[in-house]
């Protein structure tokens, strides 16, 4: 999608000083809501922030498909199996768009992959929680993809052109995933008592991890100020989290489900749903790699990558032979 821009070496900024003439022009372009493209000047801080954010976003799409893949064979109907397979295919496509956008920032896809597989990069904390029941496939679609949409729609207006353009299609497909998940939960809530209890139990487990998807509280976030100034982010973590709670509580009430938060109450003055404090110790523990499924999920990815080495080698060998053949024909 964007890799045609890699035909030439991506230029690096000579200076990271944002007060330089180039830095001032860069910020003026940002302030005017113009897009920054791969060959435009950008401060190294801007480049590195995007490399981190876009690659972690791509990693999350890949790892996020793992719990869903485990449920394809156990989905209750052929329709559900097909829908789940289609969703997994979409998530893989999202990763492709995002890795392609990230490559325009001067790091290859192979390097980004190594960062994920061998522990120097992170992905969304939510994907380190187990999917124990079929209801979790609904809850993941409803809550996790719902939170993703809340986070990602503003990224369609991100200041970096390749990222913002990739997000347009991603958000459209994530909206479908959210509706698919809500449909699963809706059917369970209108089914037997056991099915309703399964949906409630799944909500109980995923509610707080879903809220943590928006990242740390604004007062402790280390990247928000710069990302907002550069218009990579349009809204703060707490603002997006509040919007998600406002939208999701209404949906839960419609389904007859109870949000697992004793402090949840509607605030007439602010017209928001006030909610309790998250377990930030748990959040940072999971981010550091100590969650319930961190090691399991990464081990699965590493094994798949290493087992597939022969396929990549065969493809590269075939491509080299085709290139040699074409060069020989061109020379004749």
C-alpha positions as CSV (number, residue, x, y, z in Angstrom):
1,X,0.0,0.0,0.0
2,X,2.8,2.4,0.9
3,X,6.0,0.4,0.2
4,X,6.5,2.0,-3.2
5,X,8.0,4.9,-1.3
6,X,10.8,2.7,-0.2
7,X,12.4,2.6,-3.6
8,X,14.7,5.3,-2.2
9,X,16.3,5.6,1.2
10,X,14.0,7.4,3.6
11,X,15.7,10.6,4.7
12,X,16.6,11.2,8.3
13,X,16.3,14.5,10.0
14,X,19.7,16.2,10.5
15,X,18.5,17.7,13.8
16,X,16.0,16.9,16.4
17,X,15.8,20.6,17.4
18,X,12.1,21.6,16.9
19,X,13.2,25.3,17.1
20,X,15.2,25.0,13.9
21,X,13.8,26.6,10.8
22,X,12.8,23.2,9.5
23,X,11.2,22.3,12.8
24,X,9.2,25.6,12.9
25,X,7.9,25.0,9.4
26,X,7.1,21.4,10.3
27,X,5.0,22.5,13.3
28,X,3.3,25.2,11.2
29,X,2.3,22.5,8.7
30,X,0.9,20.4,11.6
31,X,-1.0,23.4,13.0
32,X,-2.6,24.0,9.6
33,X,-3.8,20.4,9.5
34,X,-1.7,19.5,6.6
35,X,-0.3,15.9,6.3
36,X,3.3,15.0,6.9
37,X,4.5,12.6,4.2
38,X,7.5,10.2,4.3
39,X,9.9,12.5,2.5
40,X,9.0,15.6,4.4
41,X,11.2,16.9,7.2
42,X,10.2,15.6,10.6
43,X,11.9,15.8,14.0
44,X,13.4,12.6,15.2
45,X,11.1,12.6,18.2
46,X,8.1,12.6,15.8
47,X,9.6,9.8,13.7
48,X,10.4,7.6,16.7
49,X,6.9,8.2,18.2
50,X,5.3,7.1,15.0
51,X,7.6,4.1,14.6
52,X,6.7,3.0,18.1
53,X,2.9,3.7,17.9
54,X,2.3,2.3,14.4
55,X,4.4,-0.8,14.9
56,X,2.8,-1.6,18.2
57,X,-0.6,-1.1,16.6
58,X,0.4,-3.6,13.9
59,X,1.7,-6.1,16.5
60,X,-1.6,-5.8,18.3
61,X,-3.5,-6.8,15.2
62,X,-1.4,-9.9,14.8
63,X,-1.4,-11.0,18.4
64,X,-5.1,-10.1,18.7
65,X,-6.0,-12.8,16.2
66,X,-4.5,-15.6,18.3
67,X,-7.3,-16.0,20.9
68,X,-9.9,-15.9,18.0
69,X,-8.0,-18.5,16.1
70,X,-8.3,-20.9,19.0
71,X,-12.1,-20.6,18.7
72,X,-12.6,-21.2,15.0
73,X,-13.0,-25.0,15.4
74,X,-15.2,-24.6,18.5
75,X,-17.6,-21.9,17.1
76,X,-21.2,-23.1,17.6
77,X,-22.3,-22.9,13.9
78,X,-20.9,-22.8,10.4
79,X,-22.0,-19.2,10.1
80,X,-20.0,-18.3,13.2
81,X,-16.9,-20.2,12.0
82,X,-17.0,-18.3,8.7
83,X,-17.5,-14.9,10.4
84,X,-14.6,-15.6,12.8
85,X,-12.3,-16.6,9.9
86,X,-13.3,-13.5,8.1
87,X,-12.5,-11.4,11.1
88,X,-9.1,-13.0,11.5
89,X,-8.4,-12.3,7.9
90,X,-9.3,-8.7,8.4
91,X,-7.0,-8.4,11.4
92,X,-4.1,-9.8,9.3
93,X,-4.9,-7.3,6.6
94,X,-4.8,-4.4,9.2
95,X,-1.4,-5.5,10.3
96,X,-0.2,-5.5,6.6
97,X,-1.5,-1.9,6.1
98,X,0.1,-0.7,9.4
99,X,3.5,-2.4,8.8
100,X,3.6,-0.9,5.3
101,X,2.9,2.6,6.8
102,X,5.5,2.0,9.5
103,X,8.1,1.0,6.9
104,X,7.9,4.5,5.4
105,X,9.6,5.8,8.6
106,X,12.9,4.1,7.8
107,X,12.7,0.7,9.6
108,X,12.0,-2.5,7.7
109,X,9.2,-4.9,8.4
110,X,11.7,-7.5,9.4
111,X,13.1,-5.3,12.1
112,X,9.6,-4.5,13.4
113,X,8.9,-8.2,13.5
114,X,12.1,-9.0,15.4
115,X,11.1,-6.3,17.9
116,X,7.8,-8.1,18.6
117,X,9.1,-11.6,18.6
118,X,12.2,-11.1,20.7
119,X,10.8,-8.8,23.4
120,X,11.8,-5.2,22.6
121,X,8.3,-4.0,21.4
122,X,5.0,-4.2,23.1
123,X,1.4,-4.6,21.9
124,X,-2.0,-3.9,23.5
125,X,-2.3,-5.2,27.0
126,X,-5.8,-6.6,26.4
127,X,-4.4,-9.5,24.3
128,X,-2.7,-11.0,27.3
129,X,-6.0,-12.1,28.8
130,X,-7.4,-15.6,28.1
131,X,-10.5,-16.2,26.0
132,X,-12.2,-19.0,28.1
133,X,-15.7,-19.3,26.6
134,X,-17.5,-18.7,23.4
135,X,-19.0,-15.5,25.0
136,X,-15.5,-14.1,25.0
137,X,-15.6,-14.0,21.2
138,X,-18.6,-11.7,21.6
139,X,-17.2,-9.6,24.4
140,X,-13.9,-9.2,22.5
141,X,-15.8,-7.9,19.5
142,X,-18.2,-5.7,21.5
143,X,-15.8,-4.3,24.1
144,X,-12.2,-4.7,22.7
145,X,-13.0,-3.7,19.1
146,X,-15.4,-1.1,20.4
147,X,-12.6,0.4,22.4
148,X,-10.3,0.1,19.4
149,X,-12.7,2.1,17.3
150,X,-13.0,4.8,19.9
151,X,-9.2,5.0,19.8
152,X,-8.7,4.7,16.1
153,X,-11.4,6.9,14.5
154,X,-9.4,10.1,15.5
155,X,-6.3,8.5,13.9
156,X,-8.0,8.9,10.5
157,X,-7.1,12.6,11.1
158,X,-3.6,11.8,12.3
159,X,-1.0,14.2,11.0
160,X,1.1,11.5,9.4
161,X,-0.4,10.8,5.9
162,X,0.3,7.0,5.5
163,X,-1.0,6.2,9.0
164,X,-4.2,8.3,8.6
165,X,-5.0,6.8,5.2
166,X,-4.4,3.2,6.4
167,X,-6.8,3.9,9.3
168,X,-9.8,4.7,7.1
169,X,-10.3,1.1,6.0
170,X,-9.2,-0.3,9.3
171,X,-11.9,1.6,11.1
172,X,-14.6,0.6,8.7
173,X,-13.7,-3.1,9.2
174,X,-13.4,-2.7,13.0
175,X,-16.9,-1.3,13.1
176,X,-18.1,-4.5,11.5
177,X,-16.2,-6.5,14.1
178,X,-17.8,-4.6,16.9
179,X,-21.3,-5.2,15.5
180,X,-20.5,-8.9,15.0
181,X,-19.4,-9.2,18.7
182,X,-22.4,-7.3,20.0
183,X,-24.7,-9.7,18.0
184,X,-23.1,-12.7,19.6
185,X,-23.7,-11.2,23.1
186,X,-27.2,-10.1,22.2
187,X,-28.1,-13.7,21.2
188,X,-26.6,-15.1,24.4
189,X,-28.5,-12.6,26.5
190,X,-31.8,-13.5,24.8
191,X,-31.1,-17.3,25.1
192,X,-31.1,-19.6,28.1
193,X,-30.3,-18.6,31.6
194,X,-26.9,-20.4,31.2
195,X,-26.1,-18.4,28.1
196,X,-27.0,-15.2,29.8
197,X,-24.7,-16.1,32.7
198,X,-21.9,-16.9,30.3
199,X,-22.3,-13.4,28.8
200,X,-22.3,-11.7,32.2
201,X,-19.3,-13.7,33.4
202,X,-17.4,-12.7,30.2
203,X,-18.2,-9.0,30.7
204,X,-17.0,-9.3,34.3
205,X,-13.6,-10.5,33.2
206,X,-13.1,-8.1,30.2
207,X,-14.6,-4.9,31.5
208,X,-11.6,-3.5,33.3
209,X,-9.0,-4.7,30.8
210,X,-11.0,-3.1,28.1
211,X,-10.9,0.3,29.9
212,X,-7.1,-0.1,30.3
213,X,-6.8,-0.3,26.5
214,X,-6.9,3.5,26.4
215,X,-3.5,3.5,28.2
216,X,-2.5,5.1,31.5
217,X,-4.3,8.0,33.1
218,X,-3.5,11.4,31.6
219,X,-1.6,12.5,34.7
220,X,0.9,9.6,34.3
221,X,1.0,9.3,30.5
222,X,4.5,10.1,29.2
223,X,3.6,10.6,25.5
224,X,0.3,12.5,25.5
225,X,1.6,16.0,25.4
226,X,4.0,15.6,22.4
227,X,1.6,13.3,20.5
228,X,-1.2,15.9,20.9
229,X,1.0,18.8,19.9
230,X,2.0,16.8,16.8
231,X,-1.6,15.8,16.1
232,X,-0.8,12.2,16.2
233,X,-3.4,12.0,18.9
234,X,-6.4,14.2,18.9
235,X,-7.9,13.3,22.3
236,X,-6.3,12.3,25.6
237,X,-6.5,8.8,27.1
238,X,-9.0,9.8,29.7
239,X,-11.3,11.6,27.3
240,X,-11.5,8.6,25.0
241,X,-12.0,6.2,28.0
242,X,-14.9,8.4,29.2
243,X,-16.6,8.3,25.8
244,X,-16.2,4.6,25.6
245,X,-17.9,4.2,29.1
246,X,-20.7,6.5,28.1
247,X,-21.5,4.5,25.0
248,X,-21.0,1.0,26.4
249,X,-23.0,1.4,29.6
250,X,-26.1,2.2,27.6
251,X,-25.6,-0.9,25.5
252,X,-25.0,-3.1,28.5
253,X,-28.2,-1.9,30.1
254,X,-30.1,-2.6,26.9
255,X,-28.8,-6.2,27.0
256,X,-29.7,-6.5,30.7
257,X,-26.1,-7.0,31.8
258,X,-24.6,-5.4,34.9
259,X,-21.3,-3.5,34.6
260,X,-18.9,-4.9,37.3
261,X,-18.3,-1.6,38.9
262,X,-19.8,-0.7,42.3
263,X,-18.9,3.0,41.8
264,X,-20.7,3.3,38.4
265,X,-23.3,6.1,38.5
266,X,-24.7,8.7,36.2
267,X,-23.5,12.3,36.8
268,X,-26.3,14.7,36.0
269,X,-24.0,17.7,36.2
270,X,-21.4,16.4,33.7
271,X,-23.8,14.1,31.8
272,X,-21.2,11.4,32.0
273,X,-21.1,8.0,33.7
274,X,-18.7,8.2,36.6
275,X,-16.8,5.0,37.2
276,X,-14.3,3.5,39.6
277,X,-10.5,3.5,39.6
278,X,-8.7,0.9,37.6
279,X,-6.1,-1.5,39.0
280,X,-3.1,0.3,37.5
281,X,-0.7,-2.1,39.2
282,X,-2.2,-4.9,37.1
283,X,-2.1,-2.7,33.9
284,X,1.7,-2.0,34.3
285,X,2.4,-5.6,35.3
286,X,0.8,-6.9,32.1
287,X,2.5,-4.2,30.0
288,X,5.8,-5.4,31.4
289,X,5.1,-8.9,30.2
290,X,3.8,-10.5,33.4
291,X,0.1,-11.0,32.4
292,X,-1.7,-14.3,32.3
293,X,-1.0,-14.9,28.6
294,X,2.0,-12.8,27.7
295,X,4.5,-15.6,27.4
296,X,2.0,-18.0,25.8
297,X,0.9,-15.5,23.1
298,X,4.5,-14.5,22.2
299,X,5.7,-18.2,22.2
300,X,2.9,-19.0,19.7
301,X,4.0,-16.1,17.4
302,X,7.7,-17.1,17.7
303,X,7.0,-20.7,16.9
304,X,4.9,-19.8,13.9
305,X,7.5,-17.4,12.6
306,X,10.4,-19.9,13.0
307,X,8.3,-22.8,11.6
308,X,7.6,-20.7,8.5
309,X,11.2,-19.8,7.8
310,X,11.4,-22.4,5.0
311,X,8.4,-20.8,3.2
312,X,10.1,-17.3,3.3
313,X,13.4,-18.8,2.1
314,X,11.6,-20.6,-0.8
315,X,9.8,-17.4,-1.8
316,X,13.0,-15.4,-1.8
317,X,14.8,-18.1,-3.8
318,X,12.0,-18.1,-6.4
319,X,12.0,-14.3,-6.5
320,X,15.8,-14.3,-7.1
321,X,15.5,-16.8,-9.9
322,X,12.7,-14.8,-11.5
323,X,14.8,-11.6,-11.3
324,X,17.8,-13.3,-12.8
325,X,15.6,-14.7,-15.6
326,X,14.1,-11.3,-16.3
327,X,17.5,-9.6,-16.3
328,X,18.8,-12.2,-18.8
329,X,15.9,-11.6,-21.1
330,X,16.3,-7.8,-20.8
331,X,20.0,-8.2,-21.8
332,X,19.3,-10.2,-24.9
